[in-house]
Amino acid sequence: MAVVEVTDATFHNEVVASDKPVVVDCWADWCMPCKAIAPSLDQLSDEMADQITITKLNVDQNQATAQGLNVRNLPTLMIFKDGQPVAMMAGAQPKSSIKQWIERNI
């Protein structure tokens, strides 16, 4: 399962209304650490597709949602369960750390 792009317009349906936990990757085109973790998130999206959905939110193009989520650093990963944010991780991390963080919080 591929990582799903979300926007201000689709965030509610794709993330808040999801029936399974959702990881939101808040990123920007100019953010090198964001680009560094993208392959890990793609792999985790495939490996953990039955447990979670991984989404990407471009903060430059979707400022209303980014501000609503209080995103201060990039990349910022957030986990939503039952429509609510339950965990946040800021900064690039190795794939193993991201996976452990997801497993702990879902």
N, C-alpha and C positions, 0 to 999 in steps of 0.2 A: 504494500500500500504506500503510495507516494505521500509526501508531506503536502498538506492542503494550505493554499494561500488564503488568508482571511483578510477582510477589509472592514472599515467602519460599518458598511452596509450588511455584511454577512456574519459579523462577529457573534451576534446574539444566537442566530440559528446554528452556526457551526460549533460554537464553544459553550455558551451558557445553556442552550437547550439540548446539548448532547446527552445521550443516555449512557455514555462511558466517559471515563476521565480523559481530559484533553490537556496536552502540553502546548503552550503558546510560546513560540520563539519570537521575541521582539528584536528586530534587526534593522539594519540600514545598509544600502549599497556601499557606502564609503567605509564601513566598519570591518576592518581586517579580521579581528577575532570572531566576528559573526560569520564571515566566510570560512574561517578555520573550522568551526564546529558543524557547519552545514552537512558535510559528508557523514559525520557521526549520527546526526539526527535523521538523515535519510536511511541509514542502516538500522537504527533503532525503530524507525517507523515500520520497516519490514519485519524486524525480529519480534516486535511487541504489538503487532497489528490487532491481535485478538484482545489485548488488554487496554490499549490506549489509542487515541488519535493524536498525531503530531501536526501542529499548524504553524504557519509563519505569518507574522504581522509586520509589514514594512512600516516603521514608525514615521518615516518622512511623508509617506502617502496617506497615512491613517492617523493623523495627529489627535483627533478627538478620542479615539479608543486608547491610544498610547497615554494621553494625559489622564484619562479616566482610570487607567491601571497604575498610574503614578510611576511610570517607567523613568528611571533616572540614569541608568547605565546600560550600555550595550556590550554584548548581548545580555538580555534578561530572559530567563526561562521561567514560566509560571505553569503550575498545574491547577486545573479547575476540576472540581468534583461536584456533581449535583448543582452546577451553575455558579459555584463559589470558588474563589481562589484559595487554595489550601497550602501552597508552597511556592517559594520564589528562590531562584538562584541567579546571581549576577556574575558576569564574567565568563570567559571561555574556560571550559573544563575538559579533561579527557573523556572519551566515550564511556569508559568504565565508571567514572564518577557520576556522569549524567545518568547512566542506567541504574546505578545504586540509588541515586536520589529519587528517580522515578519510582522504583520498586518500593522504597520506604514510604512514599507519599500516596500511593494509589491503594 
